């Protein structure tokens, strides 16, 4: 079942028309990047995953059976690429030593109050750090539901897990995050 808004895009992609692939990239690049970043907590790796995802979509679009929506298929590819990266020895050896302040200063914003900007970045980094501590199955559900705002049904299809299990994992993850972030939120 393909959502109507993606049906024309999908036909163009399967016909091999570059224009439609460019539209696909514009439509999904930010969502793929954000999802990958939430999983990997590394800007460069998230960019690499985004690129790998589009390469995979381009190579395999004719094999897409349309049993799910195009977006579900793309998120499934993204999640699987992230899982593989997290399991790789290279990722495990990498050090993540950037402090919260360095992360905050990494993004430039010349508007508003610089102190408020740094405070916001520290808050976001703290939440990201707590999400990273979650078990992988809970982390996936939190990212897809609370950050990417996908439906429970889409998450169930992407992760190939029953709907009740998705809701249970999300509930447990939210409780764990609430406890970890007491006094912060």
C-alpha positions as CSV (number, residue, x, y, z in Angstrom):
1,X,0.0,0.0,0.0
2,X,1.6,3.2,-1.1
3,X,0.4,6.6,0.1
4,X,-1.1,8.6,-2.8
5,X,1.4,11.5,-2.4
6,X,4.3,9.0,-3.0
7,X,2.6,7.0,-5.8
8,X,3.7,9.4,-8.6
9,X,7.1,9.7,-7.1
10,X,7.4,5.9,-6.9
11,X,6.4,5.4,-10.6
12,X,9.0,8.0,-11.6
13,X,11.6,6.3,-9.5
14,X,10.9,2.8,-10.9
15,X,11.1,4.3,-14.4
16,X,14.6,5.5,-13.5
17,X,13.9,9.2,-14.0
18,X,16.6,11.2,-12.1
19,X,14.1,14.1,-11.5
20,X,12.0,11.9,-9.2
21,X,15.1,10.7,-7.3
22,X,16.0,14.3,-6.7
23,X,12.5,14.9,-5.3
24,X,12.8,11.8,-3.1
25,X,16.1,13.1,-1.7
26,X,14.6,16.6,-1.0
27,X,11.6,15.0,0.7
28,X,13.4,12.5,2.9
29,X,17.0,13.7,3.5
30,X,16.3,15.6,6.7
31,X,14.2,12.8,8.3
32,X,16.8,10.2,7.4
33,X,19.6,12.3,8.7
34,X,17.8,13.2,11.9
35,X,16.9,9.6,12.6
36,X,20.5,8.4,11.9
37,X,21.9,11.2,14.1
38,X,19.5,10.2,17.0
39,X,20.8,6.6,16.7
40,X,24.5,7.3,16.3
41,X,25.0,10.7,18.0
42,X,27.6,11.6,15.4
43,X,27.1,14.2,12.6
44,X,29.5,12.6,10.1
45,X,28.1,9.1,10.6
46,X,24.6,10.4,10.2
47,X,25.6,12.0,6.9
48,X,27.2,8.7,5.8
49,X,24.1,6.7,6.7
50,X,21.9,9.2,4.9
51,X,24.0,8.8,1.8
52,X,24.1,5.0,2.1
53,X,20.3,5.0,2.5
54,X,19.8,6.9,-0.7
55,X,22.3,4.7,-2.6
56,X,20.3,1.6,-1.3
57,X,17.0,3.1,-2.4
58,X,18.4,3.9,-5.8
59,X,19.8,0.4,-6.3
60,X,16.7,-1.4,-5.0
61,X,13.7,0.7,-6.0
62,X,12.6,-1.7,-8.7
63,X,12.6,-4.5,-6.0
64,X,10.3,-2.5,-3.7
65,X,7.1,-4.6,-3.6
66,X,4.8,-1.8,-2.3
67,X,3.6,-3.9,0.6
68,X,4.2,-0.9,2.8
69,X,4.5,2.8,2.2
70,X,7.6,4.3,0.6
71,X,8.4,6.1,3.8
72,X,8.2,2.9,5.9
73,X,10.6,1.2,3.5
74,X,13.0,4.1,3.6
75,X,12.9,4.2,7.4
76,X,13.5,0.5,7.5
77,X,16.6,0.9,5.4
78,X,17.8,3.7,7.7
79,X,17.2,1.7,10.9
80,X,19.0,-1.3,9.5
81,X,22.0,0.8,8.4
82,X,22.1,2.3,11.9
83,X,21.9,-1.1,13.5
84,X,24.8,-2.3,11.4
85,X,26.9,0.7,12.1
86,X,26.3,0.4,15.9
87,X,27.4,-3.3,15.7
88,X,30.5,-2.5,13.7
89,X,33.9,-2.6,15.4
90,X,34.8,0.7,14.0
91,X,31.9,2.4,15.7
92,X,32.7,0.7,19.0
93,X,36.3,1.9,18.9
94,X,35.4,5.5,18.2
95,X,35.6,7.9,21.1
96,X,33.0,10.5,21.6
97,X,34.7,13.1,23.8
98,X,33.0,16.2,22.7
99,X,31.7,18.0,25.7
100,X,28.2,19.5,25.9
101,X,29.7,22.9,25.4
102,X,31.7,21.9,22.3
103,X,28.5,20.4,20.8
104,X,26.6,23.6,21.6
105,X,29.3,25.7,20.0
106,X,29.5,23.4,16.9
107,X,26.2,24.9,15.6
108,X,26.4,28.6,14.8
109,X,23.4,30.9,15.5
110,X,23.9,34.6,15.3
111,X,20.3,35.3,16.4
112,X,19.0,35.9,19.9
113,X,20.7,35.5,23.2
114,X,24.0,33.4,23.0
115,X,23.6,32.2,26.6
116,X,20.1,31.0,25.9
117,X,21.3,29.2,22.8
118,X,24.1,27.4,24.7
119,X,21.6,26.5,27.4
120,X,19.2,25.1,24.8
121,X,22.0,23.1,23.2
122,X,23.1,21.7,26.7
123,X,19.5,20.7,27.3
124,X,19.3,18.9,23.9
125,X,22.6,17.2,24.5
126,X,21.4,16.0,27.9
127,X,18.3,14.5,26.4
128,X,20.3,12.9,23.6
129,X,22.7,11.4,26.1
130,X,19.8,9.9,28.1
131,X,18.3,8.5,24.9
132,X,21.6,6.9,24.0
133,X,21.6,5.1,27.3
134,X,18.3,3.3,26.6
135,X,18.4,-0.3,25.4
136,X,18.4,-0.4,21.6
137,X,14.8,-1.7,21.3
138,X,13.5,1.2,23.5
139,X,15.8,3.7,21.8
140,X,14.4,2.8,18.4
141,X,10.8,3.3,19.4
142,X,11.5,6.6,21.2
143,X,13.3,8.0,18.1
144,X,10.7,6.9,15.7
145,X,7.6,7.9,17.7
146,X,8.6,10.9,19.8
147,X,11.2,12.5,17.6
148,X,10.2,11.5,14.0
149,X,6.5,11.3,15.0
150,X,5.7,8.2,13.1
151,X,2.5,6.3,13.9
152,X,2.5,3.2,16.0
153,X,1.5,1.2,12.8
154,X,4.5,2.6,10.8
155,X,6.9,1.8,13.6
156,X,5.5,-1.7,13.9
157,X,6.0,-2.2,10.1
158,X,9.5,-0.7,10.2
159,X,10.8,-2.7,13.1
160,X,8.6,-5.8,12.3
161,X,7.3,-5.9,15.8
162,X,3.8,-6.3,17.1
163,X,1.8,-3.1,17.9
164,X,1.4,-4.0,21.6
165,X,5.2,-4.5,21.9
166,X,5.8,-1.1,20.4
167,X,3.5,0.6,22.9
168,X,5.0,-1.3,25.8
169,X,8.6,-0.4,24.8
170,X,7.6,3.2,24.4
171,X,5.9,3.3,27.8
172,X,8.9,1.8,29.5
173,X,11.4,4.0,27.7
174,X,9.4,7.2,28.6
175,X,9.3,6.1,32.2
176,X,13.1,5.5,32.2
177,X,13.7,8.9,30.5
178,X,11.4,10.7,32.9
179,X,13.4,9.2,35.9
180,X,16.7,10.0,34.3
181,X,15.7,13.6,33.5
182,X,14.1,14.5,36.8
183,X,14.9,18.1,37.7
184,X,15.8,18.9,34.0
185,X,12.3,18.7,32.5
